[in-house]
């Protein structure tokens, strides 16, 4: 029974990683979510959001030939911070790297998800919210 469960778990996880041509680097497949923002809610403080989401995101793995083990390749999250003033209101926007849309060694805006804070509290998340309050990157 344990072997059957282990087999199904390994088959499920197999689709989440692709191995590069040189077999030295493994990366999540394109379109795969690296970070889920579902657990962060409006009203949470910046510190609470950071605690829930963590400060890094794993974007792939690189093979350490000496010990035959893959080590994680990580990026800082939020990936970018920006202060935006709209009228007299100031917003702090945290852009989280959430998915790989294209394997091109670049991080484009469509691979980021904005979390919008006002006075240190989360007021909304996502590009739809970002644009609905009239903000522009």
Secondary structure, DSSP 8 states (H G I E B T S, - for coil): -HHHHHHHHHHHHHTTEEE-TTSSEEEE-TT-BS---TT--TT-BHHHHHHHH-SEEEEEEEEETTTTEEEEEEEESS-EEEEEEETTEEEEEEEEE-B-SS-SS---GGGEEEEEEETTEEEEESHHHHHHTT---
